[in-house]
């Protein structure tokens, strides 16, 4: 059975292994960045980071038998504050018509925008390529666990939820849009700009053009990635759309990846969230769920597993393997969402 839990300091070497193999913007191959992500997550789960809007939660999926990590996912309580705004391009359309030439043109336009009171962001979804397919549905577990945790702590998160999806990238990880636009204004590589923006966004406001940018000025290849979802992320797109997310006509200013958004109250998984008590036995049909337990103290504060459970009202009977992994007994209060 796989175990979803909060990241710990001793996970660093395994995160480095995943990062080295994949080296994505979601999990960069940089030890200092990974150490910072782990530290912030530990302080967020423990409550040591007092400002709930500044908390960032990093989840890992562990093979409970071998201890190997299969992947990660992340939640940022509020993406966009006064000292670190959420930066994006608004995508709109401009129409031009010349009566003398009889020509009518439509152009997509990118307009830089800043949000200082931003949404909750879900991101950081990374799955080891060896485990991206199969009955365990590792990626789906890592995706869903964030909504389970959000349901357990609704007051910590915003009323709007954002997911920034990766666009098509070149085989070496470069971004066509960045090279067509951002690199010309900053002189930075895509990877360096992304890494720098995690701590400092001042350079975006100072070096990016404040005026509208016409996408038609880019090469066809660069135009094609604006608002498009990369092949490896289309499964995530379908999952998000299934639970209530929609494209928001906004894209990442670095790579053009689309922003999908949803009102928290309209996300089907949050509407299906429940808490109740573990029972020794209940009558009914088993359902596929994601179930979690939290502990106020200890090394690990959060644990969740996927299992078949029989639910009746506010009681549920868990299989013995799930009870063992979670360390729960009859009478323990747990939370769950359907794994649909």
C-alpha positions as CSV (number, residue, x, y, z in Angstrom):
1,X,0.0,0.0,0.0
2,X,1.2,3.5,-0.8
3,X,1.3,6.2,1.8
4,X,0.7,9.9,1.2
5,X,2.3,12.1,3.9
6,X,4.0,15.4,4.6
7,X,7.6,15.7,3.5
8,X,10.4,15.3,6.1
9,X,14.1,16.4,6.2
10,X,15.3,12.9,5.6
11,X,13.5,12.8,2.2
12,X,16.0,15.2,0.7
13,X,18.2,12.6,-1.0
14,X,15.1,11.0,-2.6
15,X,13.8,14.3,-3.8
16,X,17.2,15.0,-5.3
17,X,17.0,11.7,-7.1
18,X,13.6,12.6,-8.6
19,X,14.8,16.1,-9.4
20,X,18.0,14.9,-11.1
21,X,16.0,12.5,-13.3
22,X,13.3,15.0,-14.2
23,X,14.7,18.5,-13.5
24,X,11.4,20.2,-14.0
25,X,10.3,23.7,-12.8
26,X,8.0,21.8,-10.4
27,X,11.0,20.0,-8.8
28,X,14.2,21.8,-9.7
29,X,17.5,20.0,-9.5
30,X,18.9,22.4,-7.0
31,X,19.8,21.3,-3.4
32,X,19.2,24.7,-1.8
33,X,15.8,25.1,-3.4
34,X,14.7,21.6,-2.3
35,X,16.0,22.3,1.3
36,X,14.0,25.5,1.3
37,X,10.8,23.7,0.1
38,X,11.2,21.0,2.8
39,X,11.8,23.5,5.6
40,X,8.9,25.7,4.6
41,X,6.6,22.7,4.4
42,X,7.6,21.3,7.8
43,X,7.0,24.7,9.4
44,X,3.7,25.0,7.6
45,X,2.4,21.6,8.8
46,X,3.6,22.1,12.3
47,X,2.1,25.6,12.6
48,X,5.5,27.2,13.3
49,X,4.9,29.4,10.3
50,X,2.2,31.5,12.0
51,X,0.8,33.4,9.0
52,X,-1.4,30.8,7.4
53,X,-1.4,32.6,4.0
54,X,2.3,32.1,3.8
55,X,2.3,28.4,4.3
56,X,3.3,26.0,1.6
57,X,2.6,22.2,2.0
58,X,4.7,19.6,0.2
59,X,3.2,16.0,0.0
60,X,5.1,12.9,-1.0
61,X,3.9,9.5,-2.1
62,X,5.9,6.7,-0.4
63,X,6.0,3.0,-1.1
64,X,5.4,1.9,2.5
65,X,7.2,-1.4,1.8
66,X,10.5,-0.1,0.4
67,X,10.4,3.5,1.6
68,X,10.9,4.8,-2.0
69,X,9.3,8.0,-3.0
70,X,7.1,7.9,-6.1
71,X,6.4,11.5,-6.5
72,X,5.4,14.9,-4.9
73,X,2.6,17.5,-5.0
74,X,2.3,20.9,-3.4
75,X,-0.1,23.6,-2.2
76,X,0.6,27.3,-1.7
77,X,-2.0,28.8,0.7
78,X,-1.9,32.1,-1.1
79,X,0.0,32.8,-4.3
80,X,0.2,36.5,-4.5
81,X,1.0,38.9,-1.7
82,X,2.2,42.5,-1.3
83,X,5.9,41.5,-1.2
84,X,5.6,38.7,-3.7
85,X,2.8,39.3,-6.2
86,X,1.3,36.7,-8.5
87,X,2.4,37.7,-12.0
88,X,0.7,36.5,-15.1
89,X,-0.3,37.5,-18.6
90,X,-4.0,38.2,-19.3
91,X,-4.8,36.8,-22.8
92,X,-7.3,38.9,-24.8
93,X,-8.2,39.6,-28.4
94,X,-7.8,42.8,-30.4
95,X,-9.7,43.5,-33.6
96,X,-8.4,45.8,-36.4
97,X,-10.2,46.8,-39.6
98,X,-9.1,48.9,-42.5
99,X,-12.0,50.1,-44.7
100,X,-9.6,51.3,-47.4
101,X,-8.0,47.9,-47.7
102,X,-11.0,45.8,-46.8
103,X,-8.9,43.9,-44.3
104,X,-10.0,42.6,-40.9
105,X,-7.5,41.1,-38.4
106,X,-7.8,39.5,-35.0
107,X,-4.8,39.4,-32.7
108,X,-4.1,37.7,-29.4
109,X,-2.6,40.1,-26.9
110,X,-0.7,39.5,-23.7
111,X,-1.0,42.1,-20.9
112,X,1.1,41.8,-17.8
113,X,-0.9,41.7,-14.6
114,X,-0.1,41.5,-10.9
115,X,-2.3,40.0,-8.1
116,X,-1.4,41.0,-4.5
117,X,-4.3,39.1,-2.8
118,X,-4.0,35.9,-4.7
119,X,-5.6,32.5,-4.8
120,X,-4.5,29.2,-3.3
121,X,-2.3,27.4,-5.8
122,X,-2.0,23.7,-6.3
123,X,1.2,22.6,-8.1
124,X,4.5,20.7,-7.8
125,X,3.0,17.5,-9.2
126,X,5.9,15.2,-10.1
127,X,5.6,11.4,-10.6
128,X,8.5,9.1,-11.2
129,X,8.2,7.9,-14.8
130,X,8.3,4.3,-13.7
131,X,5.0,4.8,-11.8
132,X,3.0,7.1,-14.1
133,X,0.7,4.3,-15.2
134,X,-0.8,1.3,-13.5
135,X,-3.6,0.5,-11.1
136,X,-2.2,2.6,-8.2
137,X,-2.9,5.8,-10.1
138,X,0.0,7.6,-8.3
139,X,-0.5,10.9,-10.1
140,X,-4.2,11.0,-9.2
141,X,-3.4,10.2,-5.6
142,X,-0.9,13.0,-5.4
143,X,-3.4,15.4,-7.1
144,X,-6.4,14.5,-4.9
145,X,-4.6,14.6,-1.6
146,X,-4.3,18.4,-1.8
147,X,-8.1,18.7,-1.9
148,X,-8.5,16.3,1.0
149,X,-6.1,18.4,3.0
150,X,-7.9,21.6,1.9
151,X,-11.2,20.1,3.1
152,X,-9.7,19.4,6.5
153,X,-8.5,23.0,6.9
154,X,-10.9,25.1,4.7
155,X,-10.2,28.3,6.7
156,X,-6.5,28.2,5.8
157,X,-7.1,28.6,2.1
158,X,-8.6,31.1,-0.3
159,X,-12.0,31.0,-2.0
160,X,-10.3,30.7,-5.4
161,X,-7.9,27.9,-6.4
162,X,-5.3,28.1,-9.2
163,X,-3.5,25.5,-11.1
164,X,-0.7,26.5,-13.5
165,X,-0.2,23.9,-16.2
166,X,3.0,23.3,-18.1
167,X,3.0,24.1,-21.8
168,X,4.9,22.2,-24.5
169,X,8.6,22.6,-23.8
170,X,11.6,21.7,-25.9
171,X,13.4,18.4,-25.2
172,X,16.1,20.2,-23.3
173,X,13.6,22.0,-21.1
174,X,13.8,25.4,-22.8
175,X,10.6,27.4,-23.4
176,X,9.8,28.8,-26.9
177,X,7.8,31.7,-25.5
178,X,10.6,32.6,-23.0
179,X,13.2,32.7,-25.8
180,X,10.8,34.8,-28.0
181,X,10.0,37.3,-25.3
182,X,11.2,37.1,-21.7
183,X,14.8,36.3,-22.5
184,X,15.1,39.3,-24.7
185,X,14.0,41.6,-21.9
186,X,15.9,40.0,-19.0
187,X,19.0,38.3,-20.5
188,X,18.2,35.2,-18.3
189,X,17.7,31.6,-19.2
190,X,14.2,30.1,-18.6
191,X,15.5,27.9,-15.7
192,X,17.5,30.8,-14.1
193,X,14.5,33.2,-14.3
194,X,12.1,30.6,-12.8
195,X,14.6,29.9,-10.0
196,X,15.1,33.6,-9.3
197,X,11.4,34.3,-9.3
198,X,10.8,32.0,-6.3
199,X,12.6,34.6,-4.1
200,X,12.6,37.8,-6.1
201,X,10.0,39.1,-8.6
202,X,11.2,42.6,-8.7
203,X,13.1,42.0,-12.0
204,X,9.8,41.0,-13.7
205,X,8.2,44.3,-12.9
206,X,11.3,46.3,-13.8
207,X,12.4,44.5,-17.0
208,X,9.3,43.2,-18.6
209,X,7.4,45.6,-20.9
210,X,4.3,47.1,-19.3
211,X,2.6,47.6,-22.6
212,X,0.5,45.0,-24.5
213,X,2.4,42.4,-26.5
214,X,0.9,41.1,-29.7
215,X,1.4,37.3,-30.0
216,X,1.5,37.6,-33.8
217,X,4.9,39.2,-33.6
218,X,6.4,35.9,-32.4
219,X,7.5,33.0,-34.6
220,X,4.7,30.5,-35.4
221,X,6.2,27.9,-33.0
222,X,6.2,30.4,-30.1
223,X,2.7,31.5,-30.8
224,X,1.6,27.9,-30.7
225,X,2.5,27.3,-27.1
226,X,0.6,30.3,-25.6
227,X,-2.2,28.8,-23.5
228,X,-1.5,25.2,-24.7
229,X,-1.0,22.2,-22.4
230,X,2.0,20.0,-22.8
231,X,1.5,16.3,-23.7
232,X,2.6,15.1,-20.3
233,X,0.2,17.4,-18.6
234,X,-3.0,16.7,-20.5
235,X,-4.1,14.0,-18.0
236,X,-3.9,16.7,-15.3
237,X,-5.9,19.0,-17.4
238,X,-8.7,16.4,-17.8
239,X,-8.7,15.7,-14.1
240,X,-9.0,19.4,-13.2
241,X,-11.8,19.9,-15.7
242,X,-13.6,16.9,-14.3
243,X,-13.7,18.4,-10.8
244,X,-14.6,21.9,-11.8
245,X,-11.6,23.9,-13.1
246,X,-11.7,26.0,-16.3
247,X,-9.1,27.9,-18.4
248,X,-9.1,31.5,-17.0
249,X,-7.6,33.3,-20.1
250,X,-4.4,33.8,-18.2
251,X,-1.0,32.3,-18.8
252,X,2.4,32.1,-17.2
253,X,4.6,35.0,-18.2
254,X,7.7,32.8,-18.6
255,X,6.5,29.8,-20.7
256,X,2.8,30.6,-21.7
257,X,1.4,27.7,-19.7
258,X,-2.4,28.1,-19.1
259,X,-3.9,29.0,-15.8
260,X,-6.9,26.9,-14.7
261,X,-9.1,28.2,-11.9
262,X,-12.1,27.2,-9.8
263,X,-14.1,28.6,-6.9
264,X,-13.4,26.4,-4.0
265,X,-17.1,25.9,-3.2
266,X,-17.6,24.5,-6.7
267,X,-14.8,21.9,-6.7
268,X,-16.6,18.6,-6.6
269,X,-14.0,16.9,-4.4
270,X,-14.4,19.6,-1.7
271,X,-18.2,19.3,-2.0
272,X,-17.7,15.5,-1.4
273,X,-15.5,16.0,1.7
274,X,-16.5,14.1,4.9
275,X,-15.2,13.5,8.4
276,X,-16.3,10.7,10.6
277,X,-15.3,7.9,12.9
278,X,-13.6,4.6,12.2
279,X,-15.8,1.7,13.1
280,X,-15.0,-2.0,13.5
281,X,-17.7,-3.0,11.0
282,X,-20.5,-1.3,9.1
283,X,-23.0,-2.5,6.5
284,X,-22.9,-1.3,2.9
285,X,-21.0,-1.4,-0.3
286,X,-17.3,-0.7,-0.4
287,X,-16.2,2.6,-2.0
288,X,-12.9,3.7,-3.4
289,X,-11.7,6.6,-1.2
290,X,-8.7,8.7,-0.1
291,X,-8.7,8.8,3.7
292,X,-6.5,10.8,6.1
293,X,-5.5,11.3,9.7
294,X,-3.7,14.2,11.3
295,X,-1.6,14.3,14.5
296,X,-0.8,17.5,16.4
297,X,2.7,16.2,17.3
298,X,5.3,13.8,16.0
299,X,7.6,13.6,13.1
300,X,4.8,13.2,10.5
301,X,1.7,15.3,11.0
302,X,-0.4,14.1,8.1
303,X,-1.0,10.6,6.5
304,X,-3.4,9.4,3.9
305,X,-4.0,6.2,1.9
306,X,-6.2,5.1,-0.9
307,X,-8.4,2.1,0.0
308,X,-11.8,0.4,-0.3
309,X,-14.0,1.4,2.7
310,X,-17.5,0.7,3.7
311,X,-19.3,3.9,4.7
312,X,-22.5,4.4,6.6
313,X,-23.4,7.9,7.6
314,X,-20.5,9.3,9.7
315,X,-18.9,5.9,10.2
316,X,-16.6,3.9,8.0
317,X,-14.9,0.6,8.2
318,X,-11.3,0.4,6.8
319,X,-9.4,-2.6,5.7
320,X,-6.7,-3.7,8.1
321,X,-3.9,-2.6,5.9
322,X,-5.2,0.9,5.8
323,X,-5.8,1.0,9.5
324,X,-2.2,-0.2,10.0
325,X,-0.7,2.4,7.7
326,X,-2.6,5.2,9.2
327,X,-2.2,3.9,12.8
328,X,-5.9,4.2,13.6
329,X,-8.4,2.2,15.7
330,X,-12.1,2.1,16.0
331,X,-13.2,5.5,17.4
332,X,-10.5,7.5,15.6
333,X,-11.8,10.5,13.7
334,X,-10.6,10.6,10.0
335,X,-11.4,12.5,6.9
336,X,-12.1,11.3,3.4
337,X,-13.0,12.2,-0.2
338,X,-14.1,9.8,-3.0
339,X,-11.4,8.6,-5.4
340,X,-13.4,8.9,-8.6
